[in-house]
Amino acid sequence: MRYSKILFFILSVVFLLQGCSTAARLKKADKKYDNGEYFAAADLYKRLYSGISPKNKVVRARVSYNIAECYRILNFSLAEQNYINAMRNGYTDSIVFLRYAQVLHRNGKYKEAEKNYAIFLKKDSSNSIANNGLNVVKIADTFKKQPTAYKIKLFDSFNFRRSHSFSPSFQNMDGDAIFFTSDRSTNKKTQRKNTGITGLSVSAIYSARKNASGKWEKPEPLASEDKTVITEDGVTSFTSDGNTMYFTRSRQQANSDSGTEIFVSNRAGGSWSVAKKVSLFKDSTISVAHPAISPDGMTLIFVSDAKNGVGGKDLWEAKSVGGEFKEIHNLGKEFNTEGDEMFPSFRHDGSLYFASNGLPGLGGLDIFKATQLKSGGWIVENMGMPINSNFDDFGITFEGKTEKGFFTSNRNEARGYDMIYSFELPVFEYVLEGKVTDEKQTPVADALVRLVSNTGLNTRVQTKKDGTYRIRIDKDMECVLMASSRGYLNKSGRISTVGAKQSKVFSQNFVLTTIYKPIQLENIFYEFGKWELTPASESGLQALVKILNDNPNITIEISAHTDFVGNNESNRDLSAKRAQSVVDYLIRAGIAQNRLTSIGSGEEKPFVVDASTAGKYDFLKENDVLTEEYILKLSPAQQEQANQINRRTEFRVVKTTYK
């Protein structure tokens, strides 16, 4: 009995000590987590988790959730299972469903993400991050089906194995010098101390330049001033002349309450001056980072988690007044969300680019473009695929005024390393080409092709000896075309490049009709034995309206013809009424009456077979005249076909000098 009491006492002491040890270790891990040392915190939480009794679900749930939160920041692919562990152990805060949905969203598991966004929204229906996420995962396939024309590729020259390289920025408009942030260690002798935030070396600024042949040279660390404390430097931004650099600095100093800060350095004589802190908030514990200086140097956009913001990390603005930045204010809900908005950068035209995981996107951080309106407001647009992905995409910079540059992404990186990618919008070429011929497909040399667009383009070219022509055009144009040549009727056409996303050759051929012979009208039909036009004649009549509108200087004569069946006088009267029916239609369509005359020829002018008609009917030869005598020698079926050919409506040009 005494032995049992002693054993019970020993076990109680052990459990008490274990409990104290667990609490102390948990407190230590929490401190690392609160300080933003996510790599170190995750390591401590994982060690702690293995020693927690399965019965202690509350602590296991909380530790699992914190591990997942660390990996949500460091490596999304490792976060997913830990959120599952937290939920299995009964994590009570519904935020776990939002975070789990975000990770699923980020990992491209859109259906599962949709389910968990919906679960969270039952608890907090007004949450903008969850609502945006839910809306986007529902249309994620649309993003994939409608990519932009940008071409991207991993830019090996700026990246280094097992390290992060991110946030490139050009030093000037020439695009021959670039700076970026990296935690690489290329020399074991000078390897820097690892940081508890990522578990990698502390970040530093690197730069690279183009050589005489336009190739990028090997990146080198930026030579900086002697420092009394270890710092992490990076995320640079330059004034348009390239002589002033703003950058983020985090002091790795024990017992320091200062957060990340923004510093400025000036270039003189080939070197950078000692960096000076940019004063933005009176409270030095407020973190500020990711500076972006406007092209005119008068506006600084930066990131901060200062109080009175919209959400997590927000975009803020400061104005340069007398050499100091003042009028500091949050950019508000046009830009900021309950999520994080980070890594701003300006383009030469004042457009602002930034990354957000709160605005509708594909997952993780997406890059957005903000364009200011004349009214003062902003239009914020997702840059779409392939610039964005379901991974983290951020830190974009453009080379001068071109549509190319670099950005950061950790796509296709199992360990979540940030890498620098190049992007370029191909210069698409749109060309209109075609051929101008006559009815016999003979090229019409020196014909004139004129093009007028809704964008103001007004150009004309002459065809070559083979009748061909070629005109360069632009995208998003609606064009009207006109082909003309002496002795021929004009002919018009239309083409559109609206919506074209790749280089394309548009084709428009013209067949010009000579004005020196009668022209048969196709698809003109009358009621049997009558002169009323049938509805089936509409297309043929509209084609004639188009000819008259394309050739406003001509007057024409409409003539109708019949076959030999019946009384010639009656046929002549019928054909005259039919020709007048066409004239009446044209007048109703807006053609001036004094441009039109009509005549009924009855059976008196039988059709002379041309090459086109001979090609359609094997019993006819070119230049055959379809007289009554000729037709009666044919078979009954052939006679009906020949009579149908004779029953025709034609027009001929009378004058080419109308008005």
BELCOR-V777183 format. One record per pair of residues at least 24 apart in sequence whose C-alpha atoms are under 6 Angstrom apart, sorted by the first residue. I is the first residue (numbers start at 0). J is the second residue. Records with the same first field share a line. If there is no record, write none. Layout:
# BELCOR-V777183
I=J, J
This chain:
# BELCOR-V777183
36=195, 196
37=69, 196
38=195, 196, 197, 198
39=195
41=66, 69
56=88
60=85, 88, 90
74=415
104=362
105=362, 363, 389, 390
107=389
109=136
128=357
131=359
135=359
146=384
149=423, 424
150=422, 423
151=421, 422
152=420, 421
153=420
154=419, 420, 421
163=416, 417
164=417, 418
165=407, 419
166=234, 394
168=396
170=237, 241
171=239, 240, 241
172=399
174=398
175=208, 209
176=207, 208
177=206, 207
178=205, 206
179=204, 205
180=204, 233
201=231
202=231, 232
203=231, 232, 233
204=233
224=273
234=289
236=291
238=296
239=294
242=266
247=288, 289
256=284
257=283, 284
258=284, 286
259=286, 287
260=287, 288
261=288
289=342
291=343, 344
293=345
294=347
302=341
309=336, 337
310=336, 337, 338
311=337, 338, 339
312=339, 340
313=340
342=394
354=393
361=388, 389
362=389, 390
363=390, 391
364=391, 392
365=392
366=393
427=502
428=502
429=472, 473, 502, 503, 504
430=470, 471, 472, 504, 505
431=469, 470, 504, 505, 506
432=468, 469, 506
433=467, 468, 506, 507, 508
434=466, 467, 508
435=466, 508, 509, 510
436=510
437=510, 511, 512
442=466
446=483, 484
447=482, 483
448=481, 482
449=480, 481
450=479, 480
451=478, 479
452=477, 478
453=477
486=513, 514
487=511, 512, 513, 514
488=512
489=549, 550
514=652
517=650, 651
518=649, 650
519=649
520=648, 649
530=576, 577
552=655, 656, 657
553=654, 655, 657
554=594, 652, 653, 654
555=595, 651, 652, 653
556=595, 596, 597, 650, 651
557=597, 649, 650
558=597, 598, 599, 648, 649, 650
559=599, 648
560=600, 601, 646, 647
561=601, 602, 645, 646
562=602, 642, 645, 646
563=602
570=601
571=599, 600, 601
574=599, 601
575=599
606=645
